[in-house]
Amino acid sequence: MFIKVYTSVNNFILVNVDHIVYLNPSNSSRGCTLILDTGVRLDSIEDYDVL
């Protein structure tokens, strides 16, 4: 299964949920960080509970 990870209002990346290793809530008011098993770190503008 794939999810859309919005990196900005107009841009998103499709991510296979099997490759997500860690979801880290942001320290700011919105957003989160996803870390994939490939070592890639994605900053999302959406909260982790929305993903």
Residue frames as a rotation matrix with the C-alpha (Angstrom) as fourth column:
MET 1
0.587 0.810 0.000 0.00
0.810 -0.587 0.000 0.00
0.000 0.000 -1.000 0.00
PHE 2
-0.520 -0.731 0.441 1.22
0.746 -0.640 -0.183 3.49
0.417 0.234 0.878 -0.85
ILE 3
0.438 0.597 -0.672 0.53
0.796 -0.605 -0.019 6.80
-0.418 -0.527 -0.740 0.88
LYS 4
0.406 -0.260 0.876 1.02
0.486 -0.750 -0.448 10.38
0.774 0.608 -0.178 -0.28
VAL 5
0.141 -0.446 -0.884 3.57
0.905 -0.303 0.298 12.29
-0.401 -0.842 0.361 1.76
TYR 6
0.799 0.213 0.562 3.16
0.455 -0.826 -0.334 16.01
0.393 0.522 -0.757 1.13
THR 7
-0.131 -0.930 -0.343 6.51
0.989 -0.144 0.014 17.80
-0.062 -0.337 0.939 1.27
SER 8
-0.966 0.021 -0.258 4.87
-0.014 -0.999 -0.029 21.11
-0.258 -0.024 0.966 0.37
VAL 9
-0.196 0.971 -0.136 1.36
-0.430 -0.209 -0.878 22.29
-0.881 -0.114 0.459 -0.46
ASN 10
0.510 0.426 -0.748 1.70
-0.826 -0.002 -0.564 21.28
-0.241 0.905 0.351 -4.12
ASN 11
-0.114 -0.673 -0.730 4.27
-0.753 0.539 -0.379 18.46
0.649 0.506 -0.568 -4.01
PHE 12
0.555 0.258 0.791 3.92
-0.735 0.597 0.321 14.92
-0.389 -0.760 0.521 -2.73
ILE 13
-0.537 -0.710 -0.456 5.86
-0.798 0.602 0.003 11.67
0.272 0.365 -0.890 -2.87
LEU 14
0.659 0.702 -0.271 4.27
-0.589 0.705 0.394 8.23
0.468 -0.100 0.878 -2.98
VAL 15
-0.450 -0.803 0.391 5.78
-0.868 0.291 -0.402 6.04
0.209 -0.520 -0.828 -0.27
ASN 16
0.053 0.368 -0.928 5.32
-0.075 0.928 0.364 2.31
0.996 0.050 0.077 0.20
VAL 17
0.598 0.267 0.756 4.27
-0.709 -0.262 0.654 1.84
0.373 -0.927 0.032 3.84
ASP 18
0.932 -0.287 -0.221 6.42
0.337 0.912 0.235 -1.31
0.134 -0.294 0.946 4.09
HIS 19
0.089 -0.967 0.238 9.53
0.690 -0.113 -0.715 0.91
0.719 0.228 0.657 3.81
ILE 20
0.337 0.065 0.939 8.64
-0.443 -0.869 0.219 3.29
0.831 -0.490 -0.264 6.65
VAL 21
-0.283 -0.555 -0.782 10.87
0.512 0.602 -0.613 2.57
0.811 -0.574 0.113 9.64
TYR 22
-0.518 -0.023 -0.855 10.10
0.815 -0.315 -0.486 5.51
-0.258 -0.949 0.182 11.90
LEU 23
0.205 0.603 0.771 7.60
0.562 -0.718 0.412 8.37
0.802 0.349 -0.486 12.20
ASN 24
-0.555 -0.475 -0.683 8.75
0.831 -0.348 -0.434 11.30
-0.031 -0.809 0.587 14.27
PRO 25
0.606 0.795 0.007 6.29
0.795 -0.606 0.019 14.05
0.019 -0.006 -1.000 15.27
SER 26
-0.043 -0.604 0.796 7.59
0.506 -0.700 -0.504 17.53
0.861 0.381 0.336 14.58
ASN 27
-0.544 -0.220 -0.810 8.56
0.827 -0.307 -0.472 19.94
-0.145 -0.926 0.349 17.33
SER 28
-0.967 0.254 -0.012 6.68
-0.249 -0.937 0.246 22.70
0.051 0.241 0.969 15.54
SER 29
-0.366 0.911 0.189 2.92
-0.675 -0.120 -0.728 22.99
-0.641 -0.394 0.659 15.41
ARG 30
0.754 0.652 -0.079 2.48
-0.507 0.500 -0.702 20.84
-0.418 0.569 0.708 12.27
GLY 31
0.403 -0.544 -0.736 4.25
-0.765 0.241 -0.597 18.16
0.502 0.804 -0.319 10.32
CYS 32
0.753 -0.261 0.604 6.32
-0.255 0.731 0.633 15.06
-0.607 -0.630 0.484 10.93
THR 33
-0.101 -0.846 -0.524 9.43
-0.990 0.032 0.139 13.28
-0.100 0.532 -0.841 9.71
LEU 34
0.937 0.309 0.163 9.44
-0.278 0.942 -0.186 9.86
-0.211 0.129 0.969 8.06
ILE 35
-0.178 -0.983 -0.045 12.57
-0.888 0.141 0.438 7.74
-0.424 0.118 -0.898 7.95
LEU 36
0.757 0.441 -0.482 12.63
-0.638 0.658 -0.401 4.99
0.140 0.611 0.779 5.35
ASP 37
0.791 -0.435 0.431 14.59
0.128 0.806 0.578 1.74
-0.599 -0.401 0.693 5.44
THR 38
0.577 -0.597 0.558 16.80
0.721 0.050 -0.692 3.12
0.385 0.801 0.459 2.67
GLY 39
-0.320 -0.700 -0.638 18.00
0.912 -0.410 -0.007 5.87
-0.257 -0.584 0.770 5.02
VAL 40
-0.588 0.181 0.788 15.99
0.388 -0.792 0.472 8.59
0.710 0.583 0.396 3.29
ARG 41
-0.593 0.396 -0.701 14.42
0.635 -0.306 -0.709 11.20
-0.495 -0.866 -0.070 5.56
LEU 42
-0.459 0.544 0.702 11.24
0.566 -0.430 0.703 12.94
0.685 0.720 -0.111 4.40
ASP 43
-0.903 0.222 -0.368 9.76
0.170 -0.603 -0.780 16.01
-0.395 -0.767 0.507 6.08
SER 44
-0.407 0.856 0.319 5.98
0.813 0.180 0.553 16.02
0.416 0.485 -0.769 5.74
ILE 45
-0.817 0.202 0.540 3.77
-0.287 -0.955 -0.077 19.06
0.500 -0.218 0.838 6.18
GLU 46
0.279 0.954 -0.108 1.02
-0.433 0.225 0.873 16.80
0.857 -0.197 0.476 7.55
ASP 47
0.039 -0.177 0.983 0.83
-0.991 0.122 0.061 15.47
-0.131 -0.977 -0.171 11.10
TYR 48
-0.863 -0.485 -0.141 1.79
-0.499 0.862 0.087 11.82
0.079 0.146 -0.986 11.62
ASP 49
-0.571 0.704 0.423 -1.75
0.092 0.567 -0.819 10.84
-0.816 -0.429 -0.388 12.64
VAL 50
0.331 0.643 -0.691 -3.07
-0.667 -0.358 -0.653 12.12
-0.667 0.677 0.311 9.28
LEU 51
-0.377 -0.550 -0.745 -0.70
-0.910 0.370 0.187 9.84
0.173 0.749 -0.640 7.37
